[in-house]
């Protein structure tokens, strides 16, 4: 008797969970739930109510979703809870404001499975129905922030701030989720780039909010928070590069102060501007200390990345999850 070791077909159905963070989305959440129920039959639909002041939780329960209350305000806190509480092979995350196309979910999942990926981002494509759906200012801000992340961490995403994503289990269970608010999308992206996870991007229609509903995003406040998050991640994930830049600036400043002093000393044998000499010496010492800090923190960062990588490798990939699901049935 021989044993068939052929891999399971990619058509095997994994456990799929649609996870929907919500804050005051009573007018839109039913549409999102019904959209996922039609697009992903058999998937668990989880609504995480972020301490809403309207009837979001009650409406979601009436529509048949599994509702979890998250008291700590902020999308980052919700994502942390979602990944901790929900057990699935594939996670489909989308905002509960009915602006994303739920019918695209099977296509995003297929891309994840066929490529054995860890993340697929649904990049927003304006459906053209409303000029205010995806405003020029938001487009520019997205382009600027996405480009900044690409310059600092690499990658080729065009819509880093999209709230429509599909994740593998190994991604969800290795993501530390340190952010609190809308800057969570930045952290989600950088996590994949830092661990060099396989990912992809798929265009998805983006439409206006349902009548009576409105965006919870504050353009300037949340944009500033995202920019600060990028800076923090640059320091924590690229410390040698960051502190080397600081060291170079300090060293150049020290040399700019010291060169005239050396020229004066060469001609006269005197150092007439002693405070400037002290400042130049201090700046050069600070440059050396900055570089040493970068080296030390780089070593610490490598240890953190190794720990996250080991946690990531402890989970099966999507195709292995499919094989397990097939054997279980």
C-alpha positions in Angstrom: 0.0 0.0 0.0 1.3 3.4 -1.0 0.6 6.7 0.7 -0.4 9.7 -1.4 1.8 12.6 -0.4 0.4 15.0 -3.0 -0.4 18.5 -1.6 -3.9 19.3 -0.9 -5.7 21.3 -3.6 -6.0 25.1 -3.0 -9.8 24.7 -3.3 -9.9 23.2 0.2 -11.9 25.6 2.5 -9.9 27.1 5.4 -11.5 28.7 8.4 -12.3 32.3 7.4 -13.1 35.1 9.8 -14.3 38.5 8.7 -13.2 40.9 11.5 -14.9 44.3 11.4 -13.8 47.2 13.7 -16.7 49.6 14.4 -17.3 52.8 16.1 -20.8 54.4 15.7 -21.6 52.5 12.4 -25.2 51.5 13.2 -26.3 52.9 9.8 -23.7 50.9 7.8 -22.9 47.7 9.6 -25.8 45.6 8.4 -24.8 46.3 4.8 -21.2 45.1 5.6 -22.4 42.0 7.4 -24.8 41.0 4.7 -22.2 41.7 2.0 -19.7 39.3 3.7 -22.4 36.7 4.3 -23.1 36.7 0.5 -19.5 36.8 -0.6 -18.1 34.4 2.0 -20.7 31.7 2.9 -19.6 29.8 5.9 -17.2 32.5 7.2 -17.5 33.7 10.8 -18.4 37.4 11.0 -17.0 39.2 14.0 -17.9 42.8 14.8 -15.7 44.5 17.4 -17.6 47.4 18.8 -15.2 50.1 20.0 -17.4 51.6 22.8 -19.9 53.0 20.3 -22.5 55.5 21.6 -25.1 54.4 19.1 -26.8 51.0 18.5 -23.9 49.5 16.5 -23.6 46.4 18.7 -27.4 45.7 18.8 -27.7 46.2 15.0 -24.7 43.9 14.4 -26.2 41.1 16.6 -29.5 41.4 14.9 -27.8 40.9 11.6 -26.2 37.7 12.9 -22.6 38.8 13.7 -20.6 37.8 16.7 -20.2 41.0 18.6 -17.3 41.8 21.0 -17.1 45.0 23.1 -13.7 46.7 23.2 -13.7 49.5 25.8 -10.3 51.0 25.0 -10.9 53.6 22.3 -8.9 53.4 19.1 -8.6 51.2 16.0 -5.2 49.9 17.1 -6.7 48.6 20.4 -9.5 46.9 18.4 -7.1 45.2 16.0 -5.0 43.9 19.0 -8.2 42.4 20.5 -9.3 40.9 17.1 -6.1 39.0 16.5 -5.9 37.8 20.1 -9.5 36.5 20.3 -10.4 35.2 16.9 -9.1 31.8 15.8 -9.0 31.3 12.0 -6.8 30.4 9.1 -7.5 33.5 7.1 -8.6 36.9 8.5 -10.5 39.4 6.4 -10.3 42.9 8.0 -12.5 45.7 6.8 -13.9 48.9 8.3 -17.5 48.8 9.2 -18.5 52.0 7.3 -19.6 50.2 4.1 -17.1 52.1 1.9 -15.2 48.9 0.8 -16.4 46.3 -1.7 -17.2 43.1 0.2 -17.6 41.3 -3.1 -13.9 41.6 -3.6 -13.1 39.4 -0.6 -13.1 36.0 -2.4 -10.6 37.5 -5.0 -8.3 38.8 -2.2 -8.4 35.5 -0.4 -7.7 33.6 -3.7 -4.7 35.8 -4.2 -3.5 35.1 -0.7 -3.9 31.3 -1.1 -2.6 31.0 -4.6 0.6 33.0 -3.8 0.9 31.4 -0.3 1.1 35.0 1.0 0.7 36.5 4.4 -1.0 39.8 3.6 -3.1 41.1 0.7 -3.9 44.8 0.8 -7.1 46.0 -1.0 -5.9 49.3 -2.5 -8.7 51.8 -2.9 -10.0 52.6 -6.4 -12.5 55.5 -6.4 -15.8 54.3 -7.9 -16.4 57.7 -9.3 -19.9 58.1 -7.8 -19.0 61.0 -5.5 -16.2 63.6 -5.8 -15.8 63.6 -2.0 -15.4 59.8 -1.7 -11.6 59.9 -1.9 -10.6 63.6 -1.7 -7.5 65.0 -3.3 -6.1 66.0 0.1 -6.5 62.4 1.3 -4.9 61.1 -1.9 -1.9 63.4 -1.4 -1.5 62.5 2.3 -1.7 58.8 1.5 0.9 59.2 -1.3 3.2 61.1 1.0 3.0 58.7 3.9 3.1 55.6 1.8 6.1 57.0 -0.1 7.9 57.8 3.2 7.4 54.3 4.5 8.7 52.9 1.1 11.8 55.1 1.4 12.5 54.0 5.0 11.5 50.4 5.0 11.2 49.3 1.3 8.2 47.7 -0.3 6.0 48.7 -3.2 2.6 49.4 -1.8 0.6 52.2 -3.2 -2.1 52.4 -0.5 -0.5 51.7 2.8 -3.5 53.3 4.7 -6.2 51.0 3.3 -8.4 49.4 5.9 -9.2 46.4 3.7 -6.8 43.6 4.2 -6.5 39.8 4.2 -4.1 38.1 6.5 -2.8 34.6 7.1 -2.9 33.1 10.6 0.8 33.3 10.9 0.7 37.0 10.3 -2.1 37.6 12.8 -0.5 35.6 15.6 2.9 37.2 15.2 1.7 40.8 15.1 2.4 42.7 18.4 -0.1 45.6 17.7 1.4 48.5 19.6 -0.5 51.3 18.1 -3.7 52.7 19.5 -5.5 54.6 16.7 -5.7 54.9 13.0 -1.9 54.6 12.7 -2.4 50.9 13.0 -2.3 50.5 9.2 1.2 51.8 9.2 2.3 49.3 11.8 0.6 46.5 9.9 2.6 47.4 6.8 5.9 47.8 8.5 5.5 44.5 10.4 5.2 42.7 7.0 8.1 44.6 5.5 10.4 44.0 8.5 9.9 40.3 8.6 10.1 40.2 4.8 6.7 38.5 4.6 5.3 37.7 1.1 2.5 40.2 0.4 0.5 41.6 -2.5 -1.9 44.5 -3.4 -5.2 44.2 -5.2 -7.3 47.1 -6.5 -10.8 47.3 -4.9 -13.7 49.7 -5.4 -14.0 52.4 -2.8 -17.4 54.2 -2.4 -18.9 56.9 -0.4 -20.4 56.5 3.1 -24.1 55.6 3.4 -26.4 58.5 3.8 -26.2 59.8 7.4 -22.8 58.2 8.1 -19.5 59.9 8.0 -15.8 59.2 8.3 -14.2 59.0 11.7 -10.8 60.0 10.3 -9.4 63.4 11.2 -7.2 64.4 8.3 -4.7 66.5 10.2 -4.8 64.9 13.6 -4.6 61.4 12.4 -2.1 62.3 9.6 0.2 63.8 12.3 -0.2 60.6 14.4 0.7 58.4 11.5 3.7 60.5 10.7 4.9 60.2 14.3 4.3 56.5 14.2 6.5 56.3 11.1 9.2 58.2 13.0 9.0 55.9 16.0 9.1 52.8 13.9 12.1 54.2 12.0 13.9 54.6 15.3 12.9 51.2 16.7 13.3 49.2 13.6 16.2 51.0 11.9 18.2 52.4 14.9 21.6 52.1 13.2 20.5 54.1 10.2 18.7 56.7 12.3 21.5 57.3 14.8 24.1 57.3 12.0 22.2 60.2 10.4 22.2 62.0 13.8 25.9 61.2 14.2 26.7 62.5 10.7 24.9 65.8 11.3 26.7 66.3 14.7 30.1 65.4 13.2 29.6 67.9 10.3 28.6 70.6 12.7 31.6 69.9 14.9 34.0 70.0 11.9 32.4 73.3 10.7 33.1 74.8 14.1 36.6 73.3 14.4 38.1 74.1 11.0 38.3 77.9 11.5 39.8 77.3 15.0 42.5 75.0 13.5 43.2 77.6 10.8 43.6 80.3 13.4 45.8 78.1 15.6 48.0 77.2 12.6 48.6 80.9 11.9 48.9 82.3 15.4 49.4 79.4 17.7 46.4 80.6 19.8 42.8 79.4 20.4 41.0 82.7 20.9 37.4 81.3 20.9 37.6 78.7 23.7 33.8 78.3 24.1 33.6 77.4 20.4 36.3 74.8 20.8 34.5 73.3 23.7 31.3 73.2 21.7 33.0 71.5 18.7 34.5 68.9 21.0 31.2 68.2 22.7 29.4 67.9 19.3 32.0 65.4 18.1 31.7 63.4 21.3 27.9 63.4 20.9 28.3 62.2 17.4 30.4 59.2 18.6 28.0 58.5 21.4 25.1 58.6 18.9 26.8 56.1 16.6 27.6 53.8 19.5 23.9 53.9 20.6 22.9 53.0 17.1 25.2 50.0 17.1 23.8 48.8 20.5 20.2 49.3 19.6 20.7 47.6 16.3 21.8 44.5 18.2 18.7 44.7 20.4 16.5 45.2 17.3 17.9 42.1 15.7 17.0 40.1 18.8 13.5 41.4 18.7 13.1 40.7 15.0 14.4 37.1 15.6 11.9 36.6 18.3 9.0 37.8 16.1 10.3 35.7 13.2 10.3 32.6 15.4 6.8 33.3 16.5 5.9 33.8 12.9 7.4 30.4 11.9 5.6 28.7 14.7 2.3 29.1 12.8 1.5 27.1 9.6 1.4 28.9 6.2 -1.9 29.2 4.4 -1.4 26.1 2.2 -0.6 24.0 5.3 -3.7 25.4 7.0 -5.7 24.2 3.9 -4.2 20.7 4.1 -5.1 20.5 7.8 -8.6 21.6 7.0 -8.9 19.0 4.3 -7.7 16.2 6.5 -10.0 17.3 9.3 -13.0 17.0 6.9 
